[in-house]
């Protein structure tokens, strides 16, 4: 649900957003290149690459 500009978010929403941000996977440039090259090889489907 979108909020109107100028409205404040509840404390709980802020906590959930902070947790999501902190738990996201950070990929190094080397890992990103490896993933792209794996995709270009075409051995696995894009869905399979995403699951990994």
The first five atom37 places (N, CA, C, CB, O) and aatype in JSON, in Angstrom:
{
  "aatype": [20, 20, 20, 20, 20, 20, 20, 20, 20, 20, 20, 20, 20, 20, 20, 20, 20, 20, 20, 20, 20, 20, 20, 20, 20, 20, 20, 20, 20, 20, 20, 20, 20, 20, 20, 20, 20, 20, 20, 20, 20, 20, 20, 20, 20, 20, 20, 20, 20, 20, 20, 20],
  "atom_mask": [
    [1, 1, 1, 1, 1],
    [1, 1, 1, 1, 1],
    [1, 1, 1, 1, 1],
    [1, 1, 1, 1, 1],
    [1, 1, 1, 1, 1],
    [1, 1, 1, 1, 1],
    [1, 1, 1, 1, 1],
    [1, 1, 1, 1, 1],
    [1, 1, 1, 1, 1],
    [1, 1, 1, 1, 1],
    [1, 1, 1, 1, 1],
    [1, 1, 1, 1, 1],
    [1, 1, 1, 1, 1],
    [1, 1, 1, 1, 1],
    [1, 1, 1, 1, 1],
    [1, 1, 1, 1, 1],
    [1, 1, 1, 1, 1],
    [1, 1, 1, 1, 1],
    [1, 1, 1, 1, 1],
    [1, 1, 1, 1, 1],
    [1, 1, 1, 1, 1],
    [1, 1, 1, 1, 1],
    [1, 1, 1, 1, 1],
    [1, 1, 1, 1, 1],
    [1, 1, 1, 1, 1],
    [1, 1, 1, 1, 1],
    [1, 1, 1, 1, 1],
    [1, 1, 1, 1, 1],
    [1, 1, 1, 1, 1],
    [1, 1, 1, 1, 1],
    [1, 1, 1, 1, 1],
    [1, 1, 1, 1, 1],
    [1, 1, 1, 1, 1],
    [1, 1, 1, 1, 1],
    [1, 1, 1, 1, 1],
    [1, 1, 1, 1, 1],
    [1, 1, 1, 1, 1],
    [1, 1, 1, 1, 1],
    [1, 1, 1, 1, 1],
    [1, 1, 1, 1, 1],
    [1, 1, 1, 1, 1],
    [1, 1, 1, 1, 1],
    [1, 1, 1, 1, 1],
    [1, 1, 1, 1, 1],
    [1, 1, 1, 1, 1],
    [1, 1, 1, 1, 1],
    [1, 1, 1, 1, 1],
    [1, 1, 1, 1, 1],
    [1, 1, 1, 1, 1],
    [1, 1, 1, 1, 1],
    [1, 1, 1, 1, 1],
    [1, 1, 1, 1, 1]
  ],
  "atom_positions": [
    [[0.83, -1.17, 0.0], [0.0, 0.0, 0.0], [0.89, 1.24, 0.0], [-0.95, -0.01, 1.2], [1.76, 1.39, 0.86]],
    [[0.67, 2.11, -0.96], [1.48, 3.32, -1.05], [0.96, 4.39, -0.1], [1.5, 3.85, -2.49], [-0.23, 4.5, 0.17]],
    [[1.9, 5.17, 0.37], [1.52, 6.24, 1.27], [1.64, 7.57, 0.54], [2.39, 6.24, 2.55], [2.41, 7.71, -0.41]],
    [[0.86, 8.53, 0.99], [0.91, 9.86, 0.41], [2.19, 10.54, 0.85], [-0.33, 10.69, 0.81], [2.69, 10.28, 1.94]],
    [[2.73, 11.42, 0.0], [3.93, 12.16, 0.4], [3.71, 12.9, 1.71], [4.35, 13.14, -0.69], [2.66, 13.51, 1.92]],
    [[4.69, 12.85, 2.57], [4.61, 13.55, 3.83], [4.1, 12.71, 4.98], [3.75, 14.73, 3.68], [4.16, 13.16, 6.13]],
    [[3.59, 11.5, 4.71], [3.13, 10.66, 5.81], [4.31, 9.88, 6.37], [2.01, 9.7, 5.34], [5.26, 9.57, 5.65]],
    [[4.24, 9.57, 7.65], [5.34, 8.84, 8.3], [5.03, 7.35, 8.3], [5.56, 9.35, 9.74], [3.88, 6.94, 8.41]],
    [[6.07, 6.56, 8.18], [5.92, 5.11, 8.27], [5.94, 4.7, 9.73], [7.03, 4.38, 7.48], [6.5, 5.38, 10.59]],
    [[5.31, 3.58, 9.99], [5.3, 3.1, 11.36], [6.69, 2.57, 11.71], [4.23, 1.99, 11.55], [7.5, 2.29, 10.83]],
    [[6.95, 2.44, 12.97], [8.24, 1.96, 13.45], [8.49, 0.53, 12.96], [8.3, 2.0, 15.0], [9.62, 0.2, 12.6]],
    [[7.45, -0.3, 12.94], [7.58, -1.68, 12.48], [7.98, -1.77, 11.02], [6.3, -2.43, 12.71], [8.79, -2.62, 10.66]],
    [[7.41, -0.92, 10.17], [7.76, -0.92, 8.75], [9.22, -0.56, 8.56], [6.88, 0.05, 7.97], [9.9, -1.14, 7.71]],
    [[9.71, 0.38, 9.35], [11.12, 0.79, 9.24], [12.04, -0.36, 9.64], [11.39, 2.03, 10.12], [13.07, -0.58, 9.0]],
    [[11.68, -1.09, 10.68], [12.49, -2.22, 11.14], [12.55, -3.29, 10.06], [11.93, -2.8, 12.46], [13.62, -3.82, 9.77]],
    [[11.4, -3.62, 9.47], [11.36, -4.65, 8.43], [12.21, -4.23, 7.23], [9.9, -4.92, 7.98], [12.94, -5.05, 6.68]],
    [[12.11, -2.97, 6.83], [12.9, -2.48, 5.7], [14.4, -2.57, 6.01], [12.51, -1.03, 5.36], [15.18, -2.96, 5.14]],
    [[14.8, -2.22, 7.22], [16.21, -2.29, 7.61], [16.71, -3.73, 7.61], [16.41, -1.67, 9.0], [17.84, -3.99, 7.19]],
    [[15.89, -4.68, 8.07], [16.28, -6.08, 8.08], [16.45, -6.6, 6.66], [15.24, -6.94, 8.84], [17.44, -7.27, 6.35]],
    [[15.5, -6.28, 5.79], [15.6, -6.71, 4.39], [16.87, -6.17, 3.75], [14.37, -6.25, 3.59], [17.56, -6.89, 3.03]],
    [[17.18, -4.92, 4.01], [18.36, -4.3, 3.43], [19.63, -4.98, 3.94], [18.4, -2.79, 3.75], [20.58, -5.18, 3.19]],
    [[19.65, -5.34, 5.21], [20.84, -5.93, 5.81], [21.04, -7.38, 5.39], [20.74, -5.86, 7.32], [22.17, -7.88, 5.43]],
    [[19.98, -8.07, 4.98], [20.11, -9.49, 4.67], [20.24, -9.76, 3.17], [18.92, -10.24, 5.21], [20.31, -10.92, 2.76]],
    [[20.28, -8.72, 2.34], [20.42, -8.93, 0.91], [21.82, -9.41, 0.58], [20.11, -7.64, 0.14], [22.8, -8.99, 1.21]],
    [[21.91, -10.28, -0.4], [23.2, -10.83, -0.81], [23.97, -9.76, -1.58], [23.02, -12.11, -1.67], [23.42, -9.12, -2.48]],
    [[25.22, -9.57, -1.23], [26.09, -8.63, -1.93], [27.04, -9.44, -2.82], [26.89, -7.74, -0.93], [27.85, -10.21, -2.31]],
    [[26.93, -9.26, -4.13], [27.77, -9.99, -5.07], [28.97, -9.15, -5.47], [26.97, -10.4, -6.31], [28.83, -7.96, -5.77]],
    [[30.16, -9.75, -5.47], [31.36, -9.05, -5.91], [31.34, -8.96, -7.43], [32.65, -9.79, -5.41], [30.61, -9.7, -8.09]],
    [[32.14, -8.05, -8.0], [32.21, -7.96, -9.47], [32.61, -9.28, -10.13], [33.19, -6.87, -9.86], [32.13, -9.61, -11.21]],
    [[33.49, -10.03, -9.48], [33.93, -11.31, -10.03], [32.78, -12.31, -10.08], [35.08, -11.88, -9.19], [32.63, -13.05, -11.06]],
    [[31.97, -12.33, -9.02], [30.82, -13.24, -8.99], [29.81, -12.86, -10.07], [30.15, -13.21, -7.6], [29.23, -13.74, -10.71]],
    [[29.6, -11.57, -10.27], [28.66, -11.12, -11.3], [29.12, -11.54, -12.69], [28.5, -9.59, -11.24], [28.31, -11.99, -13.5]],
    [[30.4, -11.4, -12.95], [30.95, -11.81, -14.25], [30.78, -13.31, -14.45], [32.44, -11.42, -14.37], [30.4, -13.75, -15.53]],
    [[31.06, -14.09, -13.41], [30.92, -15.54, -13.51], [29.47, -15.93, -13.81], [31.39, -16.21, -12.2], [29.22, -16.82, -14.63]],
    [[28.53, -15.28, -13.16], [27.12, -15.58, -13.37], [26.72, -15.25, -14.81], [26.25, -14.79, -12.38], [26.01, -16.03, -15.45]],
    [[27.16, -14.1, -15.31], [26.83, -13.71, -16.69], [27.44, -14.7, -17.68], [27.33, -12.28, -16.99], [26.78, -15.1, -18.64]],
    [[28.69, -15.09, -17.46], [29.34, -16.04, -18.36], [28.63, -17.4, -18.33], [30.82, -16.21, -17.99], [28.49, -18.04, -19.37]],
    [[28.2, -17.83, -17.16], [27.44, -19.08, -17.06], [26.15, -18.98, -17.86], [27.12, -19.41, -15.58], [25.74, -19.94, -18.52]],
    [[25.51, -17.83, -17.82], [24.28, -17.63, -18.57], [24.53, -17.64, -20.07], [23.63, -16.33, -18.17], [23.71, -18.15, -20.83]],
    [[25.65, -17.07, -20.5], [25.97, -17.03, -21.91], [26.33, -18.41, -22.46], [27.11, -16.06, -22.16], [26.14, -18.68, -23.65]],
    [[26.86, -19.28, -21.61], [27.19, -20.63, -22.05], [25.94, -21.39, -22.47], [27.91, -21.39, -20.94], [25.98, -22.21, -23.37]],
    [[24.83, -21.1, -21.81], [23.56, -21.71, -22.15], [23.38, -23.13, -21.64], [23.41, -21.71, -23.61], [22.44, -23.81, -22.05]],
    [[24.26, -23.59, -20.76], [24.15, -24.95, -20.23], [22.96, -25.07, -19.27], [25.44, -25.35, -19.5], [22.28, -26.1, -19.25]],
    [[22.71, -24.03, -18.5], [21.58, -24.02, -17.55], [20.59, -22.95, -17.98], [22.07, -23.76, -16.08], [20.94, -21.99, -18.67]],
    [[19.35, -23.13, -17.56], [18.34, -22.12, -17.85], [18.58, -20.9, -16.96], [16.91, -22.7, -17.64], [19.28, -20.98, -15.95]],
    [[17.98, -19.79, -17.34], [18.1, -18.56, -16.54], [17.48, -18.8, -15.15], [17.39, -17.35, -17.25], [18.0, -18.31, -14.15]],
    [[16.39, -19.54, -15.11], [15.75, -19.85, -13.83], [16.69, -20.61, -12.92], [14.47, -20.67, -14.06], [16.75, -20.34, -11.72]],
    [[17.43, -21.55, -13.48], [18.4, -22.32, -12.69], [19.5, -21.41, -12.15], [19.01, -23.46, -13.54], [19.9, -21.53, -10.99]],
    [[20.0, -20.51, -12.99], [21.04, -19.57, -12.54], [20.51, -18.7, -11.42], [21.53, -18.69, -13.71], [21.23, -18.43, -10.45]],
    [[19.27, -18.26, -11.53], [18.69, -17.41, -10.49], [18.53, -18.16, -9.18], [17.33, -16.87, -10.95], [18.73, -17.59, -8.11]],
    [[18.16, -19.43, -9.24], [18.01, -20.23, -8.01], [19.33, -20.39, -7.3], [17.42, -21.61, -8.33], [19.38, -20.38, -6.07]],
    [[20.42, -20.53, -8.06], [21.74, -20.65, -7.44], [22.14, -19.34, -6.83], [22.79, -21.1, -8.46], [23.22, -19.23, -6.25]]
  ]
}
